Each structure stands twice: as structure tokens, then as C-alpha cells.
Amino acid sequence: MSDTITFYHNPQSRAQMAHWMLEEVGAPYDTVLIDFEKGENKTPEFLAINPMGKLPTIVHRDVPVTETAAIIGYLADVFPEAGLAPSPTAPERGTYLRWLVFGASCFEPAVLDKMLKRPDAPAAATGYGSYENTLDALETALTPGPYILGDRFSAADVYIGSELNWAMMFGAPELKDRPVFVDYVKRLTERPAYKRASADQK
């Protein structure tokens, strides 16, 4: 059983987030490019690994791991020498998990609903309440910074930072009006691992 990760990738997908994380932890990985136009994500072979036919997907020690937040959290735990996750008994573990999951359960759906101009649902019926409250909560988490865990960069920053960066690039409202978000994304995109993942579009 090889410790090398098989990384199913398309640069025009959320797999870029996992790519950044792979570079941060220094994990050994082989990249398998998936061509959406050819339907390679819907072949029986790929669906046997990820029945959703989505990216990112990794296989490590013969076990498939899917869902971006899960992959990022998994890599942080499996490669603890990178120091990107508090230990399970550390007090800051709760804060780390809180904001890692917040990215998937609140920030992303709130941003997509706003950008796609979906009708507002009753706050009690949505997982995030309102777009404005979601941004306010994230801004509070990033203040005073520089990272979600204060001075410590973690896997939660990889996920939240990737989503913020994507949303800002594609014009999600109000984000660039908040200096905390702008400064945070600038700080993260200057990291060497981020630059390696961004430059390697193969």
C-alpha cells in the first residue's frame, strides 16, 4: 500500500484548493487530470471512486476521500509534521474545526445564493441565516488576525482563504469593501505553496 496520494484534478475546479493543501503539507502525490469536456468525471471507473463525479477527489492508502473541506482536514491530520491542524485535545481545535466547516456550510452557499441571485429564503430555513450575517461572522473571525487561529496558519485558512479569493475574483458583492478580507487574501496568496499550486496548471 503506497503512501503516495492519487490526486484527481482539473485546474478549473475546486480541486485547486486541494492542490494548494497538498503543496502546504508536502505530501507525495501523483496527479490524474480529469477532462470535464470528455466526461472523464462520469466514467464508470471514476464514479466507482466518487459516485458524485466531482473534484477534488484523492485516494490515499487505497481509501477515497472526497469533499474539499474533508480532503483539506484529512491532509492536515495525516501529515501532522506540517503543523496545519491543532491536535485533537488542543483548546484551539474547536475553533479550527468551527471555521473549517463554516466555509462549506455557511460561506459557500451564502456566496453562491447571492451571486446566482436566488430568492432570499427565510433566515431560519437556511444554514447560514443571511449573506450579511455570514460576512460579519467571518470578518469577526479574521480580526485581529493575521489568521483564523491568530498567529498560526492552519488548514482552515487554506479552505476559507481559497473560497474568499474565488468569490472576490468572481465579483461576489461587498467582499472587496472589507479591508480585512482583502488583506487576508493578499497574505495567503503570497505563500510559496499557493504560488506553486497556482503555477502548476498541468
Backbone as JSON Lines, residues from 0, in Angstrom:
{"i":0,"aa":"M","n":[0.85,-1.2,0.0],"ca":[0.0,0.0,0.0],"c":[0.88,1.25,0.0]}
{"i":1,"aa":"S","n":[0.79,2.03,-1.06],"ca":[1.64,3.2,-1.21],"c":[1.12,4.38,-0.39]}
{"i":2,"aa":"D","n":[2.07,5.17,0.12],"ca":[1.68,6.38,0.85],"c":[1.5,7.56,-0.11]}
{"i":3,"aa":"T","n":[1.81,7.34,-1.39],"ca":[1.63,8.41,-2.38],"c":[0.14,8.61,-2.66]}
{"i":4,"aa":"I","n":[-0.28,9.86,-2.67],"ca":[-1.68,10.2,-2.89],"c":[-1.94,10.29,-4.39]}
{"i":5,"aa":"T","n":[-3.05,9.74,-4.82],"ca":[-3.53,9.95,-6.19],"c":[-4.5,11.12,-6.14]}
{"i":6,"aa":"F","n":[-4.18,12.15,-6.87],"ca":[-4.93,13.41,-6.84],"c":[-5.63,13.6,-8.19]}
{"i":7,"aa":"Y","n":[-6.95,13.5,-8.18],"ca":[-7.75,13.71,-9.38],"c":[-8.04,15.2,-9.5]}
{"i":8,"aa":"H","n":[-7.62,15.78,-10.63],"ca":[-7.51,17.24,-10.69],"c":[-8.02,17.8,-12.01]}
{"i":9,"aa":"N","n":[-8.63,18.95,-11.92],"ca":[-8.87,19.82,-13.06],"c":[-8.66,21.24,-12.55]}
{"i":10,"aa":"P","n":[-7.78,22.03,-13.17],"ca":[-7.47,23.36,-12.63],"c":[-8.69,24.29,-12.57]}
{"i":11,"aa":"Q","n":[-9.71,24.02,-13.39],"ca":[-10.91,24.86,-13.39],"c":[-11.97,24.26,-12.47]}
{"i":12,"aa":"S","n":[-11.56,23.93,-11.27],"ca":[-12.49,23.32,-10.31],"c":[-12.0,23.59,-8.9]}
{"i":13,"aa":"R","n":[-12.79,23.13,-7.93],"ca":[-12.41,23.26,-6.53],"c":[-11.16,22.44,-6.2]}
{"i":14,"aa":"A","n":[-10.74,21.6,-7.12],"ca":[-9.53,20.82,-6.9],"c":[-8.31,21.71,-6.67]}
{"i":15,"aa":"Q","n":[-8.37,22.96,-7.14],"ca":[-7.26,23.88,-6.89],"c":[-7.03,24.08,-5.4]}
{"i":16,"aa":"M","n":[-8.11,24.03,-4.6],"ca":[-7.97,24.18,-3.14],"c":[-7.17,23.02,-2.57]}
{"i":17,"aa":"A","n":[-7.52,21.8,-3.0],"ca":[-6.8,20.62,-2.53],"c":[-5.35,20.63,-3.02]}
{"i":18,"aa":"H","n":[-5.15,21.14,-4.22],"ca":[-3.79,21.23,-4.77],"c":[-2.92,22.11,-3.87]}
{"i":19,"aa":"W","n":[-3.45,23.25,-3.48],"ca":[-2.72,24.13,-2.57],"c":[-2.39,23.39,-1.27]}
{"i":20,"aa":"M","n":[-3.37,22.67,-0.73],"ca":[-3.15,21.96,0.52],"c":[-2.09,20.87,0.38]}
{"i":21,"aa":"L","n":[-2.11,20.16,-0.73],"ca":[-1.08,19.15,-0.97],"c":[0.31,19.78,-0.95]}
{"i":22,"aa":"E","n":[0.42,20.96,-1.52],"ca":[1.71,21.65,-1.52],"c":[2.08,22.13,-0.12]}
{"i":23,"aa":"E","n":[1.1,22.56,0.65],"ca":[1.38,23.03,2.0],"c":[1.91,21.9,2.89]}
{"i":24,"aa":"V","n":[1.33,20.72,2.78],"ca":[1.76,19.63,3.67],"c":[2.98,18.89,3.12]}
{"i":25,"aa":"G","n":[3.33,19.12,1.87],"ca":[4.47,18.44,1.27],"c":[4.22,16.97,1.03]}
{"i":26,"aa":"A","n":[2.96,16.63,0.78],"ca":[2.6,15.23,0.58],"c":[3.07,14.73,-0.78]}
{"i":27,"aa":"P","n":[3.52,13.48,-0.86],"ca":[3.82,12.91,-2.18],"c":[2.52,12.6,-2.92]}
{"i":28,"aa":"Y","n":[2.4,13.09,-4.14],"ca":[1.16,12.84,-4.87],"c":[1.42,12.73,-6.36]}
{"i":29,"aa":"D","n":[0.56,11.92,-6.98],"ca":[0.52,11.8,-8.44],"c":[-0.78,12.44,-8.92]}
{"i":30,"aa":"T","n":[-0.68,13.23,-9.95],"ca":[-1.84,13.95,-10.48],"c":[-2.45,13.19,-11.65]}
{"i":31,"aa":"V","n":[-3.77,13.03,-11.59],"ca":[-4.53,12.46,-12.7],"c":[-5.47,13.55,-13.19]}
{"i":32,"aa":"L","n":[-5.21,14.04,-14.39],"ca":[-6.06,15.09,-14.95],"c":[-7.4,14.52,-15.39]}
{"i":33,"aa":"I","n":[-8.46,15.22,-15.04],"ca":[-9.81,14.82,-15.42],"c":[-10.36,15.88,-16.37]}
{"i":34,"aa":"D","n":[-10.71,15.46,-17.57],"ca":[-11.24,16.35,-18.6],"c":[-12.76,16.34,-18.53]}
{"i":35,"aa":"F","n":[-13.34,17.47,-18.09],"ca":[-14.79,17.55,-17.98],"c":[-15.47,17.47,-19.34]}
{"i":36,"aa":"E","n":[-14.87,18.1,-20.34],"ca":[-15.48,18.12,-21.67],"c":[-15.58,16.72,-22.26]}
{"i":37,"aa":"K","n":[-14.66,15.86,-21.91],"ca":[-14.7,14.47,-22.38],"c":[-15.52,13.58,-21.45]}
{"i":38,"aa":"G","n":[-16.04,14.17,-20.38],"ca":[-16.86,13.39,-19.45],"c":[-16.08,12.4,-18.61]}
{"i":39,"aa":"E","n":[-14.79,12.67,-18.41],"ca":[-13.97,11.72,-17.68],"c":[-14.36,11.6,-16.21]}
{"i":40,"aa":"N","n":[-15.08,12.61,-15.7],"ca":[-15.56,12.54,-14.32],"c":[-16.83,11.71,-14.19]}
{"i":41,"aa":"K","n":[-17.37,11.25,-15.3],"ca":[-18.59,10.44,-15.28],"c":[-18.37,9.02,-15.8]}
{"i":42,"aa":"T","n":[-17.13,8.64,-15.97],"ca":[-16.85,7.28,-16.41],"c":[-17.13,6.3,-15.27]}
{"i":43,"aa":"P","n":[-17.44,5.05,-15.58],"ca":[-17.66,4.07,-14.51],"c":[-16.46,3.94,-13.57]}
{"i":44,"aa":"E","n":[-15.26,4.08,-14.13],"ca":[-14.05,3.95,-13.31],"c":[-13.96,5.07,-12.27]}
{"i":45,"aa":"F","n":[-14.25,6.32,-12.7],"ca":[-14.18,7.42,-11.75],"c":[-15.35,7.4,-10.78]}
{"i":46,"aa":"L","n":[-16.54,7.07,-11.28],"ca":[-17.72,7.02,-10.39],"c":[-17.58,5.93,-9.33]}
{"i":47,"aa":"A","n":[-16.77,4.92,-9.59],"ca":[-16.52,3.9,-8.58],"c":[-15.71,4.48,-7.41]}
{"i":48,"aa":"I","n":[-14.96,5.55,-7.7],"ca":[-14.17,6.22,-6.66],"c":[-15.0,7.31,-5.99]}
{"i":49,"aa":"N","n":[-15.66,8.13,-6.8],"ca":[-16.51,9.2,-6.29],"c":[-17.84,9.16,-7.03]}
{"i":50,"aa":"P","n":[-18.87,8.59,-6.43],"ca":[-20.17,8.47,-7.11],"c":[-20.8,9.79,-7.51]}
{"i":51,"aa":"M","n":[-20.34,10.89,-6.92],"ca":[-20.84,12.21,-7.3],"c":[-20.2,12.72,-8.59]}
{"i":52,"aa":"G","n":[-19.09,12.12,-8.99],"ca":[-18.41,12.57,-10.2],"c":[-17.82,13.95,-10.06]}
{"i":53,"aa":"K","n":[-17.35,14.29,-8.85],"ca":[-16.88,15.64,-8.59],"c":[-15.39,15.67,-8.26]}
{"i":54,"aa":"L","n":[-14.84,16.85,-8.38],"ca":[-13.48,17.13,-7.94],"c":[-13.54,18.23,-6.88]}
{"i":55,"aa":"P","n":[-12.57,18.18,-5.95],"ca":[-11.43,17.27,-5.87],"c":[-11.8,15.91,-5.32]}
{"i":56,"aa":"T","n":[-10.97,14.96,-5.67],"ca":[-11.02,13.61,-5.13],"c":[-9.58,13.15,-4.96]}
{"i":57,"aa":"I","n":[-9.3,12.51,-3.85],"ca":[-7.99,11.89,-3.67],"c":[-8.2,10.44,-3.25]}
{"i":58,"aa":"V","n":[-7.18,9.64,-3.5],"ca":[-7.14,8.28,-2.97],"c":[-5.81,8.14,-2.23]}
{"i":59,"aa":"H","n":[-5.9,7.78,-0.96],"ca":[-4.71,7.63,-0.13],"c":[-4.8,6.32,0.65]}
{"i":60,"aa":"R","n":[-3.79,5.5,0.52],"ca":[-3.77,4.19,1.18],"c":[-5.02,3.38,0.8]}
{"i":61,"aa":"D","n":[-5.37,3.48,-0.47],"ca":[-6.49,2.75,-1.06],"c":[-7.86,3.25,-0.61]}
{"i":62,"aa":"V","n":[-7.91,4.39,0.07],"ca":[-9.19,4.94,0.56],"c":[-9.5,6.23,-0.18]}
{"i":63,"aa":"P","n":[-10.66,6.32,-0.86],"ca":[-11.06,7.59,-1.48],"c":[-11.48,8.6,-0.42]}
{"i":64,"aa":"V","n":[-11.08,9.84,-0.63],"ca":[-11.54,10.94,0.2],"c":[-12.08,12.0,-0.74]}
{"i":65,"aa":"T","n":[-13.32,12.45,-0.51],"ca":[-13.95,13.46,-1.35],"c":[-14.43,14.61,-0.46]}
{"i":66,"aa":"E","n":[-14.93,15.65,-1.1],"ca":[-15.42,16.88,-0.47],"c":[-14.21,17.72,-0.03]}
{"i":67,"aa":"T","n":[-14.17,18.94,-0.51],"ca":[-12.99,19.78,-0.36],"c":[-12.58,19.97,1.09]}
{"i":68,"aa":"A","n":[-13.53,20.33,1.95],"ca":[-13.19,20.56,3.35],"c":[-12.67,19.28,4.0]}
{"i":69,"aa":"A","n":[-13.26,18.15,3.66],"ca":[-12.82,16.87,4.22],"c":[-11.4,16.54,3.77]}
{"i":70,"aa":"I","n":[-11.11,16.77,2.51],"ca":[-9.76,16.5,1.99],"c":[-8.73,17.37,2.7]}
{"i":71,"aa":"I","n":[-9.04,18.65,2.83],"ca":[-8.1,19.57,3.47],"c":[-7.89,19.19,4.93]}
{"i":72,"aa":"G","n":[-8.96,18.9,5.64],"ca":[-8.84,18.49,7.03],"c":[-8.1,17.17,7.18]}
{"i":73,"aa":"Y","n":[-8.38,16.24,6.27],"ca":[-7.73,14.93,6.29],"c":[-6.22,15.08,6.1]}
{"i":74,"aa":"L","n":[-5.82,15.85,5.12],"ca":[-4.4,16.02,4.85],"c":[-3.68,16.66,6.03]}
{"i":75,"aa":"A","n":[-4.33,17.6,6.69],"ca":[-3.72,18.24,7.85],"c":[-3.47,17.22,8.96]}
{"i":76,"aa":"D","n":[-4.41,16.29,9.14],"ca":[-4.27,15.29,10.2],"c":[-3.29,14.18,9.84]}
{"i":77,"aa":"V","n":[-3.28,13.77,8.58],"ca":[-2.43,12.65,8.17],"c":[-0.96,13.07,8.04]}
{"i":78,"aa":"F","n":[-0.73,14.37,7.83],"ca":[0.63,14.89,7.73],"c":[0.85,15.93,8.84]}
{"i":79,"aa":"P","n":[0.85,15.48,10.1],"ca":[0.92,16.42,11.23],"c":[2.22,17.21,11.29]}
{"i":80,"aa":"E","n":[3.26,16.69,10.65],"ca":[4.53,17.41,10.68],"c":[4.45,18.77,10.01]}
{"i":81,"aa":"A","n":[3.44,18.98,9.18],"ca":[3.24,20.29,8.55],"c":[2.69,21.32,9.53]}
{"i":82,"aa":"G","n":[2.12,20.86,10.63],"ca":[1.63,21.78,11.66],"c":[0.4,22.58,11.26]}
{"i":83,"aa":"L","n":[-0.45,22.01,10.42],"ca":[-1.59,22.77,9.9],"c":[-2.91,22.46,10.6]}
{"i":84,"aa":"A","n":[-2.86,21.68,11.67],"ca":[-4.07,21.41,12.45],"c":[-3.69,21.25,13.91]}
{"i":85,"aa":"P","n":[-4.46,21.87,14.81],"ca":[-4.21,21.62,16.24],"c":[-4.48,20.16,16.56]}
{"i":86,"aa":"S","n":[-3.82,19.65,17.57],"ca":[-4.06,18.27,17.98],"c":[-5.49,18.13,18.48]}
{"i":87,"aa":"P","n":[-6.03,16.9,18.45],"ca":[-7.43,16.7,18.86],"c":[-7.76,17.19,20.27]}
{"i":88,"aa":"T","n":[-6.75,17.24,21.15],"ca":[-7.02,17.67,22.53],"c":[-6.66,19.13,22.79]}
{"i":89,"aa":"A","n":[-6.13,19.82,21.77],"ca":[-5.75,21.22,21.95],"c":[-6.98,22.12,22.06]}
{"i":90,"aa":"P","n":[-6.96,23.13,22.92],"ca":[-8.11,24.02,23.07],"c":[-8.54,24.67,21.76]}
{"i":91,"aa":"E","n":[-7.58,24.99,20.89],"ca":[-7.91,25.69,19.65],"c":[-8.47,24.76,18.57]}
{"i":92,"aa":"R","n":[-8.53,23.45,18.87],"ca":[-9.08,22.5,17.89],"c":[-10.53,22.85,17.56]}
{"i":93,"aa":"G","n":[-11.29,23.24,18.56],"ca":[-12.69,23.59,18.32],"c":[-12.84,24.78,17.39]}
{"i":94,"aa":"T","n":[-12.01,25.8,17.6],"ca":[-12.05,26.98,16.72],"c":[-11.66,26.61,15.31]}
{"i":95,"aa":"Y","n":[-10.64,25.8,15.2],"ca":[-10.18,25.33,13.89],"c":[-11.29,24.59,13.14]}
{"i":96,"aa":"L","n":[-11.93,23.62,13.79],"ca":[-12.99,22.86,13.13],"c":[-14.19,23.74,12.81]}
{"i":97,"aa":"R","n":[-14.48,24.64,13.72],"ca":[-15.63,25.54,13.53],"c":[-15.53,26.29,12.21]}
{"i":98,"aa":"W","n":[-14.37,26.87,11.94],"ca":[-14.26,27.71,10.76],"c":[-13.96,26.91,9.5]}
{"i":99,"aa":"L","n":[-13.33,25.75,9.66],"ca":[-13.16,24.86,8.51],"c":[-14.53,24.45,7.96]}
{"i":100,"aa":"V","n":[-15.43,24.06,8.86],"ca":[-16.77,23.64,8.45],"c":[-17.62,24.84,8.02]}
{"i":101,"aa":"F","n":[-17.4,25.98,8.63],"ca":[-18.13,27.2,8.27],"c":[-17.97,27.52,6.79]}
{"i":102,"aa":"G","n":[-16.78,27.29,6.26],"ca":[-16.55,27.56,4.85],"c":[-17.49,26.78,3.95]}
{"i":103,"aa":"A","n":[-17.71,25.5,4.29],"ca":[-18.56,24.64,3.47],"c":[-20.04,24.82,3.78]}
{"i":104,"aa":"S","n":[-20.38,25.01,5.05],"ca":[-21.79,25.01,5.44],"c":[-22.45,26.38,5.41]}
{"i":105,"aa":"C","n":[-21.64,27.43,5.49],"ca":[-22.22,28.78,5.53],"c":[-21.7,29.68,4.41]}
{"i":106,"aa":"F","n":[-20.37,29.86,4.35],"ca":[-19.84,30.85,3.42],"c":[-20.14,30.5,1.97]}
{"i":107,"aa":"E","n":[-19.81,29.27,1.55],"ca":[-20.0,28.93,0.14],"c":[-21.46,28.99,-0.3]}
{"i":108,"aa":"P","n":[-22.41,28.39,0.44],"ca":[-23.8,28.51,0.0],"c":[-24.32,29.94,0.03]}
{"i":109,"aa":"A","n":[-23.88,30.72,1.01],"ca":[-24.33,32.12,1.07],"c":[-23.84,32.89,-0.15]}
{"i":110,"aa":"V","n":[-22.57,32.69,-0.51],"ca":[-21.99,33.39,-1.66],"c":[-22.67,32.94,-2.96]}
{"i":111,"aa":"L","n":[-22.86,31.65,-3.13],"ca":[-23.48,31.16,-4.36],"c":[-24.92,31.64,-4.49]}
{"i":112,"aa":"D","n":[-25.66,31.62,-3.41],"ca":[-27.03,32.14,-3.46],"c":[-27.06,33.6,-3.89]}
{"i":113,"aa":"K","n":[-26.13,34.38,-3.34],"ca":[-26.08,35.81,-3.66],"c":[-25.64,36.03,-5.11]}
{"i":114,"aa":"M","n":[-24.62,35.33,-5.55],"ca":[-24.1,35.54,-6.89],"c":[-25.07,35.04,-7.97]}
{"i":115,"aa":"L","n":[-25.81,33.99,-7.65],"ca":[-26.78,33.45,-8.61],"c":[-28.14,34.12,-8.48]}
{"i":116,"aa":"K","n":[-28.22,35.09,-7.58],"ca":[-29.43,35.9,-7.38],"c":[-30.65,35.03,-7.08]}
{"i":117,"aa":"R","n":[-30.43,34.04,-6.25],"ca":[-31.54,33.2,-5.81],"c":[-32.39,33.99,-4.82]}
{"i":118,"aa":"P","n":[-33.68,33.74,-4.81],"ca":[-34.54,34.46,-3.87],"c":[-34.13,34.16,-2.43]}
{"i":119,"aa":"D","n":[-34.22,35.19,-1.59],"ca":[-33.88,35.0,-0.17],"c":[-34.87,34.05,0.48]}
{"i":120,"aa":"A","n":[-34.33,33.07,1.15],"ca":[-35.17,32.15,1.93],"c":[-35.27,32.69,3.35]}
{"i":121,"aa":"P","n":[-36.29,32.28,4.09],"ca":[-36.37,32.7,5.5],"c":[-35.08,32.32,6.22]}
{"i":122,"aa":"A","n":[-34.57,33.23,7.04],"ca":[-33.28,33.01,7.7],"c":[-33.26,31.71,8.49]}
{"i":123,"aa":"A","n":[-34.38,31.36,9.1],"ca":[-34.43,30.14,9.91],"c":[-34.35,28.88,9.05]}
{"i":124,"aa":"A","n":[-34.61,29.01,7.75],"ca":[-34.63,27.84,6.87],"c":[-33.3,27.62,6.15]}
{"i":125,"aa":"T","n":[-32.36,28.55,6.29],"ca":[-31.07,28.4,5.63],"c":[-30.0,28.08,6.66]}
{"i":126,"aa":"G","n":[-28.99,27.37,6.23],"ca":[-27.92,27.0,7.14],"c":[-27.07,28.17,7.56]}
{"i":127,"aa":"Y","n":[-27.12,29.25,6.8],"ca":[-26.24,30.39,7.1],"c":[-26.99,31.63,7.59]}
{"i":128,"aa":"G","n":[-28.3,31.63,7.58],"ca":[-29.04,32.8,8.06],"c":[-29.19,33.84,6.99]}
{"i":129,"aa":"S","n":[-28.2,34.72,6.85],"ca":[-28.22,35.73,5.79],"c":[-26.81,35.97,5.29]}
{"i":130,"aa":"Y","n":[-26.71,36.48,4.09],"ca":[-25.4,36.77,3.48],"c":[-24.62,37.76,4.34]}
{"i":131,"aa":"E","n":[-25.3,38.82,4.77],"ca":[-24.63,39.85,5.55],"c":[-24.12,39.3,6.87]}
{"i":132,"aa":"N","n":[-24.94,38.48,7.55],"ca":[-24.51,37.91,8.82],"c":[-23.32,36.96,8.62]}
{"i":133,"aa":"T","n":[-23.32,36.26,7.5],"ca":[-22.2,35.35,7.21],"c":[-20.91,36.14,7.05]}
{"i":134,"aa":"L","n":[-20.95,37.23,6.3],"ca":[-19.75,38.04,6.12],"c":[-19.31,38.66,7.44]}
{"i":135,"aa":"D","n":[-20.27,39.13,8.23],"ca":[-19.93,39.73,9.52],"c":[-19.24,38.72,10.43]}
{"i":136,"aa":"A","n":[-19.76,37.49,10.44],"ca":[-19.18,36.46,11.3],"c":[-17.76,36.13,10.87]}
{"i":137,"aa":"L","n":[-17.54,36.03,9.56],"ca":[-16.21,35.71,9.06],"c":[-15.25,36.87,9.33]}
{"i":138,"aa":"E","n":[-15.72,38.08,9.16],"ca":[-14.87,39.24,9.45],"c":[-14.44,39.24,10.91]}
{"i":139,"aa":"T","n":[-15.36,38.9,11.8],"ca":[-15.03,38.84,13.22],"c":[-13.96,37.76,13.47]}
{"i":140,"aa":"A","n":[-14.09,36.63,12.79],"ca":[-13.13,35.54,12.98],"c":[-11.73,35.93,12.52]}
{"i":141,"aa":"L","n":[-11.66,36.79,11.52],"ca":[-10.36,37.18,10.95],"c":[-9.79,38.44,11.59]}
{"i":142,"aa":"T","n":[-10.45,38.94,12.61],"ca":[-9.99,40.14,13.31],"c":[-9.57,39.73,14.72]}
{"i":143,"aa":"P","n":[-8.37,40.03,15.19],"ca":[-7.36,40.86,14.52],"c":[-6.45,40.12,13.56]}
{"i":144,"aa":"G","n":[-6.55,38.81,13.46],"ca":[-5.72,38.07,12.51],"c":[-4.33,37.8,13.09]}
{"i":145,"aa":"P","n":[-3.36,37.53,12.21],"ca":[-3.47,37.54,10.75],"c":[-4.19,36.33,10.16]}
{"i":146,"aa":"Y","n":[-4.41,35.28,11.01],"ca":[-5.07,34.07,10.52],"c":[-6.25,33.73,11.42]}
{"i":147,"aa":"I","n":[-6.98,32.7,11.06],"ca":[-8.15,32.31,11.85],"c":[-7.76,31.93,13.28]}
{"i":148,"aa":"L","n":[-6.6,31.3,13.42],"ca":[-6.12,30.93,14.75],"c":[-5.1,31.95,15.27]}
{"i":149,"aa":"G","n":[-5.28,33.2,14.91],"ca":[-4.36,34.24,15.36],"c":[-3.08,34.2,14.58]}
{"i":150,"aa":"D","n":[-1.96,33.99,15.26],"ca":[-0.66,33.98,14.59],"c":[-0.38,32.68,13.86]}
{"i":151,"aa":"R","n":[-1.22,31.67,14.07],"ca":[-0.95,30.34,13.5],"c":[-1.74,30.11,12.21]}
{"i":152,"aa":"F","n":[-1.04,29.88,11.12],"ca":[-1.66,29.49,9.86],"c":[-2.1,28.03,9.96]}
{"i":153,"aa":"S","n":[-3.29,27.73,9.44],"ca":[-3.8,26.36,9.53],"c":[-4.54,25.97,8.26]}
{"i":154,"aa":"A","n":[-4.96,24.71,8.22],"ca":[-5.73,24.22,7.08],"c":[-7.04,24.98,6.93]}
{"i":155,"aa":"A","n":[-7.59,25.49,8.02],"ca":[-8.81,26.29,7.92],"c":[-8.59,27.52,7.05]}
{"i":156,"aa":"D","n":[-7.39,28.08,7.1],"ca":[-7.08,29.24,6.25],"c":[-6.99,28.84,4.78]}
{"i":157,"aa":"V","n":[-6.5,27.63,4.52],"ca":[-6.44,27.16,3.13],"c":[-7.85,27.14,2.54]}
{"i":158,"aa":"Y","n":[-8.79,26.6,3.31],"ca":[-10.16,26.48,2.77],"c":[-10.87,27.83,2.73]}
{"i":159,"aa":"I","n":[-10.9,28.52,3.84],"ca":[-11.58,29.83,3.87],"c":[-10.91,30.79,2.91]}
{"i":160,"aa":"G","n":[-9.59,30.8,2.9],"ca":[-8.87,31.72,2.01],"c":[-9.13,31.43,0.55]}
{"i":161,"aa":"S","n":[-9.18,30.14,0.19],"ca":[-9.47,29.77,-1.21],"c":[-10.85,30.24,-1.61]}
{"i":162,"aa":"E","n":[-11.81,30.03,-0.74],"ca":[-13.18,30.42,-1.08],"c":[-13.32,31.93,-1.16]}
{"i":163,"aa":"L","n":[-12.7,32.64,-0.25],"ca":[-12.75,34.11,-0.3],"c":[-12.09,34.62,-1.58]}
{"i":164,"aa":"N","n":[-10.94,34.07,-1.9],"ca":[-10.23,34.5,-3.1],"c":[-11.07,34.28,-4.35]}
{"i":165,"aa":"W","n":[-11.67,33.08,-4.44],"ca":[-12.52,32.77,-5.6],"c":[-13.7,33.74,-5.67]}
{"i":166,"aa":"A","n":[-14.37,33.95,-4.54],"ca":[-15.55,34.81,-4.53],"c":[-15.2,36.25,-4.9]}
{"i":167,"aa":"M","n":[-14.05,36.72,-4.45],"ca":[-13.62,38.08,-4.8],"c":[-13.29,38.19,-6.27]}
{"i":168,"aa":"M","n":[-12.64,37.16,-6.83],"ca":[-12.29,37.2,-8.25],"c":[-13.53,37.23,-9.13]}
{"i":169,"aa":"F","n":[-14.6,36.56,-8.67],"ca":[-15.8,36.48,-9.49],"c":[-16.88,37.48,-9.07]}
{"i":170,"aa":"G","n":[-16.49,38.46,-8.27],"ca":[-17.34,39.62,-8.05],"c":[-18.45,39.46,-7.03]}
{"i":171,"aa":"A","n":[-18.28,38.58,-6.05],"ca":[-19.29,38.49,-5.0],"c":[-19.4,39.83,-4.29]}
{"i":172,"aa":"P","n":[-20.6,40.33,-4.06],"ca":[-20.76,41.68,-3.5],"c":[-20.21,41.82,-2.1]}
{"i":173,"aa":"E","n":[-19.72,43.03,-1.84],"ca":[-19.29,43.5,-0.53],"c":[-17.93,43.0,-0.06]}
{"i":174,"aa":"L","n":[-17.4,41.94,-0.67],"ca":[-16.17,41.36,-0.14],"c":[-14.99,42.32,-0.25]}
{"i":175,"aa":"K","n":[-14.84,42.94,-1.42],"ca":[-13.71,43.85,-1.6],"c":[-13.89,45.17,-0.86]}
{"i":176,"aa":"D","n":[-15.08,45.37,-0.3],"ca":[-15.32,46.57,0.51],"c":[-14.84,46.39,1.94]}
{"i":177,"aa":"R","n":[-14.41,45.19,2.26],"ca":[-13.97,44.89,3.63],"c":[-12.46,44.65,3.63]}
{"i":178,"aa":"P","n":[-11.7,45.63,4.14],"ca":[-10.23,45.51,4.1],"c":[-9.7,44.25,4.77]}
{"i":179,"aa":"V","n":[-10.39,43.75,5.79],"ca":[-9.94,42.53,6.46],"c":[-9.85,41.38,5.46]}
{"i":180,"aa":"F","n":[-10.85,41.25,4.59],"ca":[-10.86,40.18,3.6],"c":[-9.77,40.39,2.55]}
{"i":181,"aa":"V","n":[-9.64,41.6,2.08],"ca":[-8.65,41.91,1.04],"c":[-7.24,41.63,1.55]}
{"i":182,"aa":"D","n":[-6.94,42.09,2.77],"ca":[-5.61,41.88,3.33],"c":[-5.34,40.39,3.59]}
{"i":183,"aa":"Y","n":[-6.35,39.69,4.04],"ca":[-6.22,38.26,4.34],"c":[-5.9,37.47,3.07]}
{"i":184,"aa":"V","n":[-6.64,37.72,2.01],"ca":[-6.4,37.01,0.76],"c":[-5.02,37.35,0.2]}
{"i":185,"aa":"K","n":[-4.64,38.6,0.28],"ca":[-3.31,39.0,-0.2],"c":[-2.22,38.26,0.57]}
{"i":186,"aa":"R","n":[-2.39,38.16,1.86],"ca":[-1.41,37.47,2.71],"c":[-1.29,35.99,2.31]}
{"i":187,"aa":"L","n":[-2.42,35.36,2.09],"ca":[-2.41,33.93,1.78],"c":[-1.85,33.65,0.4]}
{"i":188,"aa":"T","n":[-2.2,34.47,-0.56],"ca":[-1.75,34.22,-1.94],"c":[-0.27,34.52,-2.14]}
{"i":189,"aa":"E","n":[0.37,35.03,-1.12],"ca":[1.82,35.22,-1.18],"c":[2.6,34.02,-0.65]}
{"i":190,"aa":"R","n":[1.88,33.04,-0.12],"ca":[2.55,31.86,0.41],"c":[3.18,31.05,-0.73]}
{"i":191,"aa":"P","n":[4.39,30.53,-0.52],"ca":[5.05,29.75,-1.58],"c":[4.23,28.56,-2.07]}
{"i":192,"aa":"A","n":[3.56,27.85,-1.16],"ca":[2.77,26.68,-1.57],"c":[1.62,27.1,-2.46]}
{"i":193,"aa":"Y","n":[0.98,28.21,-2.15],"ca":[-0.11,28.71,-3.0],"c":[0.43,29.03,-4.39]}
{"i":194,"aa":"K","n":[1.59,29.68,-4.44],"ca":[2.15,30.05,-5.73],"c":[2.53,28.81,-6.55]}
{"i":195,"aa":"R","n":[3.04,27.8,-5.89],"ca":[3.39,26.57,-6.61],"c":[2.15,25.91,-7.2]}
{"i":196,"aa":"A","n":[1.1,25.82,-6.4],"ca":[-0.13,25.2,-6.89],"c":[-0.75,26.01,-8.03]}
{"i":197,"aa":"S","n":[-0.67,27.34,-7.93],"ca":[-1.25,28.2,-8.96],"c":[-0.44,28.15,-10.25]}
{"i":198,"aa":"A","n":[0.87,28.02,-10.12],"ca":[1.72,28.0,-11.32],"c":[1.66,26.66,-12.03]}
{"i":199,"aa":"D","n":[1.38,25.61,-11.25],"ca":[1.36,24.26,-11.84],"c":[-0.05,23.93,-12.28]}
{"i":200,"aa":"Q","n":[-0.39,24.3,-13.49],"ca":[-1.74,24.1,-14.01],"c":[-1.84,22.84,-14.86]}
{"i":201,"aa":"K","n":[-0.85,21.96,-14.76],"ca":[-0.86,20.76,-15.6],"c":[-1.92,19.78,-15.12]}
